[in-house]
Amino acid sequence: MLILNNCFYHVYNQGNNQEKVFYNRENKLYFLRKFRSLVAPYCDVLAYTLMDNHFHFLIYSNSNSIIERDTGNIKISSLQNGFRNLISSYTQAINKQENNSGSIFRKRTKFKLLDGKDVDYPFICFNYIHQNPMVAGLVSKMEDWEFSSFLDYAGFRNGSLCNQNLAKELIGISENDFYKESYKVISEDKILKLLT
């Protein structure tokens, strides 16, 4: 897939057969540290959540995202290469931890271009990502899930992974209405468009 400059992408992947990829809190912290060094330099992160068997990121591409890298016989964008390196290095660490081998994630990380679909899709994706742990029944309130950027936007934590100012500008997030807007139910048809 060709990564375009100044576009919104919903980036996600899950464990093979929906199996666990994060076994404990330290695994998630390690993944985020790796993400910060391998992926974050090549994009603006607007939202994220890590679940036990998958992850979601809302990314805004920039000029660093589209720089091409040689990876064997093919050229891919720096953003895609960053995720490729993240998945590879994280998989090696987890396989060592679990005394296992082979891939733990699905073969391809999905990069879903949100531009041109609907004017509200970045906003819908932003809320979908934050609602994921609650909708899955892991918590009753979004603020109870540690591994989500919701805590940063809601002011419960001072995280620095997401470019909150850019998200507010591009998506139209209002500090006054953020909490109420975050809890609005997203229709199934809109969720399907995010994932297909």
N, C-alpha and C positions, 0 to 999 in steps of 0.2 A: 504494500500500500504506500502510495506517495503521501508524505506528510507535507502539508501546506503551512505557510507562515501566517501568523495571526488568526488562528482558528481554534475552536473549542473541540476537544477530544475527550470522550469517555473511554478510559483505559481500564481494562479489567482482565482478570484471569482467575481460574479456580483449580483446586486440586484434581488430579486424575480421579475419575469416578466419584467426584465430589468429596474426596477424602480430605482429612485434615492436612494443612500445610503449616499451621502455627500451633505448636503443642503447648506453649506456655507464654507468659508475659514477656520473658526474655527474648523469645523468638521474634515477637512482634517489634520489640525495641531494636533488635539487631537488624531486621528487615528495613525499618525506617532509617536507621543509620546508613545502611547500604544505599537505600533510595536517595538519601540526601547527598551522598558523594557520587553516585553513578548516574542518576537520572535528573535530579533537581537542577544541576547546572545547565541543562538543555531545554528548560521550559519554565513556565510559571504554573505552579501548583495552586489550584483554586479550592479544592476540597478533596478529602480522602476518607476512607474507612477501611480498616483491616478486620475481617471476620476470621473465624477459625479455619475455614476452608477456601477462602477467596479474598480478593481485594478489589477496591474500586478507587480510581483517581479521576478527578475532573482537571484536565490540563488545558492551558492556553499556550499554543505554540508560539515561538518567537524565532528570531534569526538564528539562534544557536540550535534550535530544534532541527532545522532542515539541512544543516551541513552534512554532506555525505561522508560515510565511512566505508572503507573496504573491509569486508568480512569474508575472507576466502574468495569465492567466485562471484559474489554479489556485492552491490553497494546498497547500503541502507542509511537512513537518516540517523543523526546523532541521538535523537530521542528514542527511536526504535532500538538502536544499539545499546543505549543506556538500560532500557528494560531488559534486553537480551542478557546483558552482563549481570544485572540484578538477579534475574531468575536463575542464571547459571551459578553464580557465587552463593546465593541463598540455598539452592538445592544441594550444592556440595556440603555446606555447613550442616544442613538438616540430615542429609544421608550419613554424615559422620556421627552426628548426635544420636541418630536412631539405629546406627549400624545397618544401614540399608544401601541400596544402589538404584540407579535409574532416575527417570524424571518424576518429579512430584507434582508438577503443574501440567495443565493441558498443553498441547504442542505449541499453540500460538496464542500470544497475548493479543487481545482484541483492542483495536484502535478505532472507535466509532466516531466518525466526524459528525458533529452536531450542527454545524453551520448549514443553512439552507433548508433545514427540515421544518423548523417552526421558530418563530421569533422567541418563544419561551423555553425552548429545549435546554439551553444552558442552565436556566433557573430551575427547571423541573429536575434535571440531572443532579444539580447541586443539592436539592432537597431529598431526592431519591437516595443519594449516597449517604446522607446523614441519617435518614430514616431506616436504613437497612438493618441495623442491629435490633431496633425496636419492632419492626415488622416481622423479623425472624423470631421474635419472642424471647430474645436473650436478655432484654432489659425492658422495663415499663416506661422509661423516659430516656430520650436521646442523651441527656447529660450524664446518664449512668454508664455509658460506654466509653471507656478510656481511649480506645484507638480510633478516634474520629476527630476531624477538624471542627465538628460542631462545638466542642468545648471551647475552642479558641474564639470562634465567632460570637458565641453567647457570653463571652467574658469570664468563663470559669477557669481559664488557663491562659497563659501568655505564650502560646506556641509560635514558632517562627517559620514553619515549613511552608505554610500557605501565604500567598501574596494577597492579603485581605483587602488592601486598598484597590488593587486591580480588580478583584472579584466584585467589590461594591460598585466600582465604576462600570464594568462591562456587563454584569448580570443585573444590576439594579437592586442590590441588596440594601435594604434600609435598616439602620441600627435600631430605630424605634419599633419597626414591625418584624424584625428578624425572628424572634422567638415564636410569635403567633403564626407567621407565614411558614415557618419550618414544620409545624405540626399539621398543616393542611394535608388531607388525604390526596394521593396521586392516583388517578384512574388507571386501571389495568391496561387500557389501550395505549396510554402515554408511556407506561413502563415498557410495554412490548416494543415500542418504537425506539426506546433507548438501547435495547438489547438485540434487536434484529436489523 
